[in-house]
């Protein structure tokens, strides 16, 4: 059973359930029809007995009843489908209808004892090589004395014949109905599982590398349609993830290849011939600088990988963000000394946020370092911190190389750097803004960028205020 298809199993389960239902229905129908027909026979016997008793009441009771007198006033006595017997109080036959003159049907002890107790009795009997009979024995009492016992009987052959025909019809109709239902169930199972077949084919094509495959389920909102829609959403997310992984691998390889190439080239050049100690020192310093750059890339990659896995644990507590901004502004002055770039505070308000002090410091330092790095010599970087509703608004603005509009959506991607950014500064890793975005999001905030080419960039960060401050 485990190796058969779902279509076959559904058909077999459906057929087995239907066969059981048909058997139960046939048995129930046969029992109900049998009981109904026997009740109908008993009712007709009861009615005939009532009519016979009324007729007998018009004649004298006892052992000297004359059948001819009764048959004139009670013609039902001579009917072919029923027979009548009148027994004396001792159980002997006194009168019986003509259609059983040749057959002796004695009064049973059960009926006789019930008649003595004044009770009517229904019996079903069948004599050897005879038809089954249904009998009703009714006591006739006068002055609390049993004077006669009236028996009305009829053949059960019509009833048995009707039940046999019903049984034969069920024997023929049930297998035919089961066969038709199995064929219909096979067809319906095929139609119901058609979307599953489409899912299987799409999955096979996706496994072959075609991530553009989607399952088409027009106007379908049932369980299969919902499964197909969920499958499409999953494939869409996987396609984006694999594209990002390929881009990430390419970017990481590119970023690491450059310092490795420089290090290798300078080392090979230094080893071609003997040189002065000063020349080797220059090569070693250059190599150390490239090694530092690769170390930063590896450290930042490791940080982002741990962040993706949820292994970075934050210590959340109220942080005085304005004090943090002032500290970073002082560090930025040192960063910009070499190129005469000044970092100034435009406007600052007391802001307390719920967060991790180290990660918020890293966020501010990365943003300010980027602003200093991509500013032209002698320019100014401006910082501001304001309260905007229930959030703190941090703005870092520079007047450097700027970004094109099409780069705004990708600036926070890992390793993404514009060509102008690469040519302006070779020290970047392309991971700083990706780390900034993660820090902002883990603090339930948002980060936005506004920039134009050669017009500078403005990064705006919104962070929720600490609960005690937000409710004031």
PEMOVEN-V830887 format. One record per residue. N is the residue number from 1. SS is DSSP state (@ for helix, = for strand, . for the rest). PHI is phi in radians with two decimals (999 if undefined). OMEGA is omega as a letter, one per 20 degrees, with the letter a starting at -180 (none if undefined). Layout:
n=(N:N)
ss=(SS:SS)
phi=(PHI:PHI)
omega=(OMEGA:OMEGA)
This chain:
n=(1:2:3:4:5:6:7:8:9:10:11:12:13:14:15:16:17:18:19:20:21:22:23:24:25:26:27:28:29:30:31:32:33:34:35:36:37:38:39:40:41:42:43:44:45:46:47:48:49:50:51:52:53:54:55:56:57:58:59:60:61:62:63:64:65:66:67:68:69:70:71:72:73:74:75:76:77:78:79:80:81:82:83:84:85:86:87:88:89:90:91:92:93:94:95:96:97:98:99:100:101:102:103:104:105:106:107:108:109:110:111:112:113:114:115:116:117:118:119:120:121:122:123:124:125:126:127:128:129:130:131:132:133:134:135:136:137:138:139:140:141:142:143:144:145:146:147:148:149:150:151:152:153:154:155:156:157:158:159:160:161:162:163:164:165:166:167:168:169:170:171:172:173:174:175:176:177:178:179:180:181:182:183:184:185:186:187:188:189:190:191:192:193:194:195:196:197:198:199:200:201:202:203:204:205:206:207:208:209:210:211:212:213:214:215:216:217:218:219:220:221:222:223:224:225:226:227:228:229:230:231:232:233:234:235:236:237:238:239:240:241:242:243:244:245:246:247:248:249:250:251:252:253:254:255:256:257:258:259:260:261:262:263:264:265:266:267:268:269:270:271:272:273:274:275:276:277:278:279:280:281:282:283:284:285:286:287:288:289:290:291:292:293:294:295:296:297:298:299:300:301:302:303:304:305:306:307:308:309:310:311:312:313:314:315:316:317:318:319:320:321:322:323:324:325:326:327:328:329:330:331:332:333:334:335:336:337:338:339:340:341:342:343:344:345:346:347:348:349:350:351:352:353:354:355:356:357:358:359:360:361:362:363:364:365:366:367:368:369:370:371:372:373:374:375:376:377:378:379:380:381:382:383:384:385:386:387:388:389:390:391:392:393:394:395:396:397:398:399:400:401:402:403:404:405:406:407:408:409:410:411:412:413:414:415:416:417:418:419:420:421:422:423:424:425:426:427:428:429:430:431:432:433:434:435:436:437:438:439:440:441:442:443:444:445:446:447:448:449:450:451:452:453:454:455:456:457:458:459:460:461:462:463:464:465:466:467:468:469:470:471:472)
ss=(.:.:.:.:.:@:@:@:@:@:@:@:@:@:@:@:@:@:@:@:@:@:@:@:@:@:@:@:@:@:@:@:@:@:@:@:@:@:@:@:@:@:@:@:@:@:@:@:@:@:@:@:@:@:@:@:@:.:.:.:.:.:.:.:.:.:@:@:@:@:@:@:@:.:@:@:@:@:.:.:.:=:=:=:=:=:=:=:.:.:.:.:=:=:=:=:.:@:@:@:.:.:.:.:.:.:.:.:@:@:@:@:@:@:@:@:.:.:.:.:=:=:=:=:=:=:.:.:.:.:.:=:=:=:=:=:=:=:=:=:=:=:.:.:=:=:=:=:=:=:=:=:=:=:=:.:@:@:@:@:@:@:@:@:@:@:@:@:@:@:@:@:@:@:@:@:@:@:@:@:@:@:@:@:@:@:@:@:@:@:@:@:.:@:@:@:@:@:@:@:@:@:@:@:@:@:@:.:.:.:.:.:.:.:.:.:.:.:.:.:.:.:@:@:@:@:@:@:@:@:@:@:@:@:@:@:@:@:@:@:@:@:@:@:@:@:@:@:@:@:@:@:@:@:@:@:@:@:@:@:@:@:@:@:@:@:@:@:@:@:@:.:.:.:.:.:@:@:@:@:@:@:@:@:@:@:@:@:@:@:@:@:@:@:@:@:@:@:@:@:@:@:@:@:@:@:@:@:.:.:.:.:.:.:.:.:=:=:=:=:@:@:@:@:@:@:@:@:@:@:@:@:@:@:@:.:.:.:.:.:.:=:=:=:=:=:=:=:.:.:.:=:=:=:=:.:@:@:@:@:@:@:@:@:@:@:@:@:@:@:@:@:@:.:.:.:.:.:.:=:=:=:=:=:=:=:=:=:.:.:=:=:=:=:=:=:=:.:.:.:.:.:.:.:@:@:@:.:.:.:.:.:.:.:.:.:.:.:@:@:@:@:@:@:.:.:.:.:.:.:.:@:@:@:@:@:@:@:@:@:@:@:.:.:.:=:=:=:=:=:=:.:.:.:.:.:=:=:=:=:=:=:=:=:=:.:@:@:@:@:.:.)
phi=(999:-1.19:-1.58:-1.42:-1.31:-1.09:-1.06:-1.15:-1.12:-1.07:-1.12:-1.14:-1.10:-1.10:-1.13:-1.12:-1.10:-1.16:-1.06:-1.10:-1.11:-1.12:-1.09:-1.09:-1.13:-1.11:-1.09:-1.10:-1.10:-1.12:-1.14:-1.15:-1.13:-1.07:-1.18:-1.11:-1.16:-1.18:-1.13:-1.14:-1.10:-1.08:-1.13:-1.18:-1.14:-1.11:-1.17:-1.14:-1.13:-1.10:-1.13:-1.12:-1.14:-1.13:-1.21:-1.11:-1.16:-1.48:-2.05:-1.38:-1.44:2.10:-1.42:-1.98:-1.25:-1.82:-1.08:-1.09:-1.13:-1.21:-1.20:-1.23:-1.50:-2.32:-1.14:-1.08:-1.10:-1.70:-1.14:-1.34:-1.48:-2.42:-2.31:-2.22:-2.39:-2.13:-1.81:-1.36:-1.14:-1.64:1.68:-1.59:-1.29:-1.91:-2.48:-2.55:-1.21:-1.18:-1.30:-2.30:-1.07:-1.61:-2.24:-1.75:-2.10:-1.25:-1.40:-1.31:-1.08:-1.11:-1.18:-1.12:-1.14:-1.15:-1.18:-1.06:-1.51:1.38:-2.00:-1.45:-2.40:-1.74:-2.44:-2.09:-2.31:-2.56:-1.51:-1.05:1.00:-2.13:-1.46:-1.21:-2.15:-2.03:-2.10:-2.22:-1.88:-2.14:-1.30:-2.00:-2.03:-2.47:0.99:1.02:-2.07:-1.33:-1.86:-2.66:-2.19:-1.64:-2.04:-2.02:-2.41:-2.65:-1.40:-1.60:-1.06:-1.05:-1.15:-1.10:-1.14:-1.13:-1.16:-1.15:-1.13:-1.08:-1.12:-1.12:-1.09:-1.18:-1.08:-1.48:-1.27:-1.10:-1.08:-1.11:-1.11:-1.14:-1.11:-1.08:-1.17:-1.12:-1.11:-1.12:-1.13:-1.09:-1.14:-1.17:-1.10:-1.10:-1.18:-1.17:-1.62:-1.04:-1.08:-1.13:-1.10:-1.12:-1.10:-1.09:-1.11:-1.11:-1.12:-1.15:-1.18:-1.15:-1.09:-1.39:1.97:-1.62:-1.40:-1.48:-1.20:-2.43:-1.66:-1.59:-2.29:-1.21:0.97:-2.15:-2.17:-1.49:-1.08:-1.16:-1.10:-1.15:-1.10:-1.11:-1.11:-1.10:-1.09:-1.09:-1.09:-1.11:-1.13:-1.06:-1.17:-1.14:-1.07:-1.11:-1.12:-1.18:-1.12:-1.15:-1.14:-1.11:-1.14:-1.08:-1.10:-1.12:-1.16:-1.11:-1.08:-1.15:-1.17:-1.43:-1.15:-1.06:-1.14:-1.16:-1.12:-1.10:-1.07:-1.12:-1.07:-1.16:-1.15:-1.10:-1.12:-1.21:-1.58:-1.19:-2.66:-1.09:-2.31:-1.24:-1.07:-1.12:-1.14:-1.13:-1.11:-1.08:-1.11:-1.15:-1.11:-1.12:-1.09:-1.07:-1.10:-1.21:-1.12:-1.04:-1.11:-1.12:-1.09:-1.09:-1.07:-1.11:-1.09:-1.22:-1.11:-1.09:-1.08:-1.15:-1.13:-1.13:-1.13:-1.10:-1.48:1.30:-1.61:-1.49:-1.68:-1.78:-1.81:-1.61:-2.74:-1.05:-2.15:-1.36:-1.22:-1.15:-1.13:-1.14:-1.13:-1.13:-1.13:-1.16:-1.12:-1.20:-1.17:-1.15:-1.08:-1.21:-1.07:-1.64:-1.07:-1.07:-1.95:1.01:-1.86:-1.78:-1.91:-2.14:-1.68:-1.40:-2.57:-2.52:-2.16:-1.11:-2.37:-2.05:-2.10:-1.62:-2.97:-1.69:-1.03:-1.17:-1.25:-1.17:-1.14:-1.10:-1.03:-1.11:-1.14:-1.11:-1.14:-1.20:-1.08:-1.08:-1.09:-1.19:-1.10:-1.79:-1.62:-1.42:-1.04:1.51:-1.50:-2.15:-1.89:-1.97:-2.03:-2.58:-2.44:-2.30:-1.70:-2.16:1.21:-1.75:-2.32:-1.67:-1.98:-1.86:-2.17:-2.11:-2.13:-2.23:-2.19:-1.65:-1.25:1.28:-2.31:-1.32:-1.04:-1.24:-1.57:-1.07:-1.32:-2.00:-1.11:-1.64:-1.28:-1.20:1.22:-1.40:-2.47:-1.26:-1.06:-1.17:-1.17:-1.13:-1.28:-1.33:-2.51:-1.57:-1.52:-1.28:-1.90:1.37:-2.00:-1.08:-1.20:-1.11:-1.17:-1.03:-1.10:-1.10:-1.09:-1.10:-1.19:-1.22:-1.67:1.08:-2.00:-2.36:-2.30:-2.27:-2.31:-2.25:-2.80:-2.34:-1.08:1.07:-2.06:1.55:-2.29:-2.27:-1.75:-2.09:-2.05:-1.95:-2.20:-1.09:-1.21:-1.06:-0.94:-1.14:-1.50:-1.12:-1.50:-1.20)
omega=(a:a:a:a:r:a:r:a:r:a:r:r:r:r:r:r:a:r:r:r:r:r:r:r:a:r:r:r:a:a:r:r:r:r:a:r:r:r:r:r:r:r:r:r:r:r:r:r:r:r:a:a:r:r:r:a:r:r:r:r:r:a:a:r:a:a:a:r:a:a:r:r:a:a:r:r:a:a:a:a:r:r:a:r:r:a:r:a:r:r:r:a:r:r:r:a:a:a:r:a:a:a:r:r:a:r:a:r:r:r:a:a:r:r:r:r:r:a:r:a:r:r:r:a:r:r:a:a:r:r:r:a:r:a:r:r:a:r:r:a:r:a:r:r:r:a:r:r:a:r:r:a:r:r:r:a:r:r:r:r:r:r:r:r:r:r:r:r:r:r:a:a:a:r:r:r:r:r:r:a:r:r:r:r:r:r:a:r:r:r:a:a:r:r:r:r:r:r:r:r:r:r:r:r:r:r:r:r:a:a:r:a:r:a:a:r:a:r:a:a:r:a:r:r:r:r:r:r:r:r:r:r:r:a:r:r:r:r:r:a:a:r:r:r:r:r:r:a:r:a:r:r:a:a:a:a:a:r:r:r:r:a:a:a:a:r:r:r:a:a:a:a:r:a:r:r:r:r:r:r:r:r:a:r:r:r:r:r:r:r:r:r:r:r:r:r:a:r:a:r:r:r:a:r:r:r:r:a:r:a:r:a:a:r:a:r:a:a:r:a:a:r:r:r:r:r:a:r:r:r:r:r:r:a:a:a:a:a:r:r:a:r:a:r:r:r:a:r:r:a:r:r:r:a:r:a:a:a:r:r:r:r:a:a:r:a:a:r:r:a:r:a:a:r:r:a:r:a:a:r:a:r:r:r:a:r:r:a:r:a:r:a:r:a:r:a:r:a:a:a:r:a:r:a:a:r:a:a:a:a:a:r:a:r:a:r:r:r:a:r:r:a:a:a:a:a:a:r:a:a:a:a:r:r:r:a:r:a:r:a:r:r:r:r:r:r:a:r:r:a:r:a:a:r:r:a:r:r:a:a:r:r:r:r:r:a:a:r:a:a:a:none)
